[in-house]
Amino acid sequence: MTMRALVVYESMFGNTQAVARAVAEGIEASMHADVVEVGAAPRTVPADVTLLVVGGPTHAFSMSWPSTRRDAAGRATAVISRDEGIREWLGGLPGVCTPTAATAFDTRATSRLTGSAARAAGRRLDRLGYALVTAPASFRVADITGPLADGELDRAHAWGKTVGAEVVEHRPARRPS
């Protein structure tokens, strides 16, 4: 059976989008990876997806809300994920229908007080029945609008490569209840 990853991201200013692409490029060492902006993501995870990776920016200590996306949109003329975020997308997903591994990542400012969208997304994935393959990862941005801190795209690529290899080595065995 061919293995495939789906990387779904939410991005306001392009930083999380760049990390999602770097993660997918790393995963490509082990399996095919599709990268999809959350507004264009499927409403159910396709049965042939072996690995689901969800990423988004950290807003107000967690996944974004419509109000935090509106606030972010006021900081730039072009915003990528304007209408829906990973919070809403994950909230609309049904439980797992096939054994699928999952993990999450976020982007956040270098402050220690920013919280983590990835941890919140990881908890949501676990509640939905996904087999969590790694701890959530965070990638740093220098300021709210970016840019990414030096070396973060290389680190995202390496993380994606590790996640893909882990899934290939330890196919998820957890069956949906």
Secondary structure as UniProt FT lines:
FT   STRAND          4..9
FT   HELIX           15..27
FT   TURN            28..30
FT   STRAND          32..37
FT   HELIX           38..40
FT   TURN            47..48
FT   STRAND          51..57
FT   STRAND          61..62
FT   HELIX           66..73
FT   TURN            74..75
FT   HELIX           86..92
FT   STRAND          101..109
FT   TURN            112..113
FT   HELIX           117..128
FT   STRAND          131..132
FT   STRAND          137..141
FT   TURN            144..145
FT   TURN            150..151
FT   HELIX           152..169
//
